[in-house]
Each structure stands twice: as C-alpha cells, then as structure tokens.
Amino acid sequence: MRIVLVGPPGAGKGTQAAFVAKSLSIQHISTGDLFRSNISQRTELGKLAKSYMDAGNLVPNEVTIAMAKERMEQPDAENGFLLDGFPRNVSQAEAFDELLENESMQLDVVLALEVPEDEVVKRIAGRRVCRNESAHVFHATYEPLAQDGVCGVCGGELYQRDDDSEETVRKRLEVYHTQTEPIIDYYKVQGLVVTISAVGKVEDITTCVMEALKCEDDK
C-alpha cells in the first residue's frame, strides 16, 4: 500500500505513521529522515541539500523529489510506503504524480489528519523539555508536573524550546495553511483523500486510521 500522510504540526503524524507502517509492514519514509540520512552519509544529494541549507535557502523541490525517488526504489519499499512530510506543496505533489506514473506506481490513499488550530497551539506551546541530557518531554496541560519547572524524572530544569513558543507555532501553521494544506484539495480531485479527526486519545485516532485504511484496501 502506498500512502501519503498530511496534517498540521502537532497533529501526531509521526506517532500515527510509525504505527501504520509497522501494522502494514511498509516503510515509513519521513522527509526529515531522508535529509538527515543523505547529509550524514554525504551522498551527492545530501551535499547538495546541505549547501542550500547552509546558505539559509530552501532545498529545491527537485532535490527532495530525487531523495524520495531513491528511497522508494530500495528493496525494503517494494511492499509499499507511507510518506510523512512529502509532498509538502502542490508543485511537489504534481512532480510526485509524474514520478509515480514513470515508475508504474499508484498512490492508494492520502490520509489527512485534522486538528483545530487552537488545539495545535495548545499541544505544542505546552511542551516542556528537560535541560539535562535525558531531555525528557512533559506537557504543562496534558501531563501536569509534580513541581512546576522541574523534571519529574531526573529533577532537571524544564524549559520551552524557541520552536514551541505560541508565536512560532502560529507562524508554522500559517506556512502549513498556505503551502501544504492545498495538496489536500489537489488529491481530493483524484478521489484519494480520507479525512481523520486527530483529536482525542491516540489509540482511538489510530483505530479510526486503521479502519479507514481497511475500507480503502477493500475497494
């Protein structure tokens, strides 16, 4: 099965992707992992991507697509894959469609996780991380601490990362709405989108995701 997973930051994409990939025995292909792997292994694509990143520029679509193509062609992806973080915009989605056609592949479903904006802000802005090496993560609302500002595991100081501030989260959401969200409408035209509410218990959301995938597989 070949799946694209899309949703705003804080929607729990990584959690759901890992479970779905394991349950279906397919590969979880994350854009972040692709970049890290290529850069750490100093591949030609990794060197090219790093040159753009070091200059403070966005990595061009063709570089990201080339990385995804190489990963999808590896033997462990023959049974299928779940793409997390790619495609990131409509131009990437169009290029991805062309790639699939050239490789005689077909996308089976696009899972769209939906979370209200205020809930996203609440989830991310509430994160607190331990400064000690353990870097335990807590949540000020969903996981109340025994003592504010102190790690409940090792007693280290808790802090909020810059990326988790409300202002930064809302900027990330703005980017998502303008760049990534339009691919949902793009894939709706192809009849590939299944929308899942990502609000509630993780296990309940996972159940909904797996039921939706079973229905798609039975078609």
Phi and psi in degrees as a GROMACS rama.xvg file:
@    title "Ramachandran Plot"
@    xaxis  label "Phi"
@    yaxis  label "Psi"
@TYPE xy
-116.945  119.928  ARG-2
-127.97  141.468  ILE-3
-112.035  130.131  VAL-4
-110.402  126.502  LEU-5
-134.101  149.642  VAL-6
171.672  163.185  GLY-7
-70.2089  164.058  PRO-8
-58.4936  142.188  PRO-9
84.3871  4.66716  GLY-10
-81.9603  -10.4039  ALA-11
87.8617  26.8806  GLY-12
-59.8521  -44.0343  LYS-13
-61.2159  -42.8071  GLY-14
-62.9889  -48.3994  THR-15
-68.0046  -39.1693  GLN-16
-60.9668  -44.9434  ALA-17
-62.2415  -42.429  ALA-18
-68.4723  -45.8442  PHE-19
-62.5532  -46.2973  VAL-20
-59.8954  -43.294  ALA-21
-66.81  -42.5415  LYS-22
-65.4986  -35.6565  SER-23
-95.8887  -0.244145  LEU-24
56.0051  44.9139  SER-25
-121.555  168.431  ILE-26
-87.0007  134.064  GLN-27
-89.1339  110.911  HIS-28
-108.227  106.411  ILE-29
-100.103  136.031  SER-30
-58.3468  -42.2042  THR-31
-60.1217  -43.2989  GLY-32
-64.8763  -38.0058  ASP-33
-59.926  -46.7385  LEU-34
-64.7474  -47.6036  PHE-35
-61.4223  -42.5541  ARG-36
-64.6601  -47.2738  SER-37
-65.848  -38.0558  ASN-38
-70.5404  -44.349  ILE-39
-67.2102  -32.8439  SER-40
-86.7038  -2.479  GLN-41
55.0618  42.8475  ARG-42
-72.5144  166.47  THR-43
-60.5771  -40.6945  GLU-44
-67.2669  -36.9889  LEU-45
-64.6825  -43.1578  GLY-46
-62.9452  -40.4206  LYS-47
-65.8079  -45.3453  LEU-48
-61.7493  -42.918  ALA-49
-63.5498  -34.8711  LYS-50
-63.7003  -36.6307  SER-51
-72.168  -43.6322  TYR-52
-64.8429  -41.0758  MET-53
-64.4903  -27.6745  ASP-54
-87.2646  0.302384  ALA-55
79.0928  18.5652  GLY-56
-106.442  158.277  ASN-57
-72.1183  142.503  LEU-58
-72.1766  127.576  VAL-59
-58.2338  150.206  PRO-60
-54.4833  -40.6291  ASN-61
-63.9163  -29.5633  GLU-62
-72.1345  -45.5727  VAL-63
-61.1415  -43.8905  THR-64
-64.151  -39.7297  ILE-65
-63.2079  -39.8968  ALA-66
-63.069  -45.1532  MET-67
-62.6959  -41.2537  ALA-68
-60.7203  -48.1195  LYS-69
-59.0184  -41.9792  GLU-70
-67.6579  -41.8133  ARG-71
-68.1844  -21.807  MET-72
-86.4062  -4.87471  GLU-73
-73.178  147.953  GLN-74
-53.5165  -35.4211  PRO-75
-72.2151  -5.22792  ASP-76
-103.926  7.87086  ALA-77
-62.9055  -34.362  GLU-78
-79.0609  -7.67014  ASN-79
131.593  177.255  GLY-80
-158.08  161.072  PHE-81
-122.304  118.672  LEU-82
-92.4038  124.645  LEU-83
-121.975  107.832  ASP-84
100.052  1.76293  GLY-85
-148.979  136.843  PHE-86
-71.5172  151.143  PRO-87
-100.879  -14.6225  ARG-88
-152.192  172.77  ASN-89
-64.4235  -37.9036  VAL-90
-63.7479  -36.8738  SER-91
-67.9533  -37.8033  GLN-92
-63.758  -40.6984  ALA-93
-64.7646  -43.7174  GLU-94
-65.8301  -36.6044  ALA-95
-65.3943  -40.4095  PHE-96
-59.4954  -42.2214  ASP-97
-64.5712  -40.856  GLU-98
-62.0931  -46.2483  LEU-99
-61.0495  -41.3503  LEU-100
-63.8842  -43.2118  GLU-101
-64.4388  -31.2619  ASN-102
-94.3251  7.85354  GLU-103
55.55  39.8  SER-104
-111.154  162.754  MET-105
-138.31  134.595  GLN-106
-77.6253  134.393  LEU-107
-90.912  -42.1259  ASP-108
-158.896  149.724  VAL-109
-114.88  112.585  VAL-110
-88.8266  119.201  LEU-111
-109.373  111.229  ALA-112
-85.6219  128.66  LEU-113
-110.453  131.194  GLU-114
-142.124  130.815  VAL-115
-58.2193  145.978  PRO-116
-58.252  -43.2938  GLU-117
-62.6868  -33.9243  ASP-118
-68.7676  -38.9491  GLU-119
-60.2647  -46.9069  VAL-120
-60.9835  -43.372  VAL-121
-61.9216  -42.1109  LYS-122
-64.6915  -49.5136  ARG-123
-79.0592  -44.1506  ILE-124
-68.0922  -16.0805  ALA-125
-87.7702  -4.79273  GLY-126
-67.9825  138.972  ARG-127
-132.98  134.145  ARG-128
-117.883  140.337  VAL-129
-75.0482  135.262  CYS-130
-73.1971  -18.9092  ARG-131
-70.2537  168.737  ASN-132
-57.672  -29.4211  GLU-133
-62.0001  -32.4251  SER-134
52.7995  40.4516  ALA-135
-60.2848  143.917  HIS-136
-112.657  134.063  VAL-137
-126.12  172.877  PHE-138
-132.142  128.187  HIS-139
-62.4678  -27.4752  ALA-140
-101.553  -50.8004  THR-141
-81.4498  -19.6258  TYR-142
-136.643  72.2168  GLU-143
-53.1083  139.144  PRO-144
-88.949  151.257  LEU-145
-64.4373  -32.8931  ALA-146
-143.315  118.11  GLN-147
-53.5187  131.576  ASP-148
82.5075  2.38057  GLY-149
-122.858  132.069  VAL-150
-61.8718  125.652  CYS-151
-73.8302  -5.2701  GLY-152
-101.266  -50.2614  VAL-153
-120.291  -3.5593  CYS-154
83.3031  7.74606  GLY-155
-73.2635  169.146  GLY-156
-77.1135  135.842  GLU-157
-97.0299  145.205  LEU-158
-144.953  165.381  TYR-159
-102.334  124.416  GLN-160
-67.1369  150.352  ARG-161
-56.8476  -38.245  ASP-162
-66.9585  -15.4049  ASP-163
-98.9715  1.55483  ASP-164
-67.238  152.202  SER-165
-58.0619  -41.6941  GLU-166
-60.5302  -44.3459  GLU-167
-67.7129  -40.0952  THR-168
-61.5823  -43.0509  VAL-169
-67.1383  -32.8173  ARG-170
-67.2549  -40.4351  LYS-171
-63.6659  -37.8362  ARG-172
-66.519  -37.4917  LEU-173
-62.2132  -41.9516  GLU-174
-63.5603  -41.9778  VAL-175
-60.8718  -46.7415  TYR-176
-63.7227  -37.7698  HIS-177
-84.8587  -32.1775  THR-178
-104.957  -47.9007  GLN-179
-92.6637  -41.4534  THR-180
-55.2951  -35.3466  GLU-181
-59  -20.0005  PRO-182
-69.5956  -19.9624  ILE-183
-64.798  -46.9075  ILE-184
-64.0277  -36.5238  ASP-185
-59.1696  -45.5155  TYR-186
-79.9302  -22.1842  TYR-187
-62.4891  -36.2446  LYS-188
-59.7784  -30.8943  VAL-189
-88.285  -1.7009  GLN-190
71.4747  28.6538  GLY-191
-103.135  -10.5975  LEU-192
-86.968  131.251  VAL-193
-121.451  120.037  VAL-194
-96.0025  131.764  THR-195
-125.429  130.184  ILE-196
-73.1608  125.137  SER-197
-102.187  33.2792  ALA-198
-110.123  130.066  VAL-199
126.831  -165.503  GLY-200
-68.8475  141.591  LYS-201
-55.0493  -44.8169  VAL-202
-65.4199  -32.4196  GLU-203
-69.8037  -39.6883  ASP-204
-64.9985  -42.0005  ILE-205
-60.341  -41.1247  THR-206
-60.5663  -43.8782  THR-207
-62.8795  -41.145  CYS-208
-62.5289  -48.1592  VAL-209
-66.5017  -36.3435  MET-210
-65.8336  -40.2927  GLU-211
-64.6368  -40.8585  ALA-212
-67.3601  -36.0144  LEU-213
-64.6979  -40.4679  LYS-214
-63.4826  -39.7095  CYS-215
-67.0414  -38.2045  GLU-216
-69.3921  -27.155  ASP-217
-81.9642  -10.7767  ASP-218
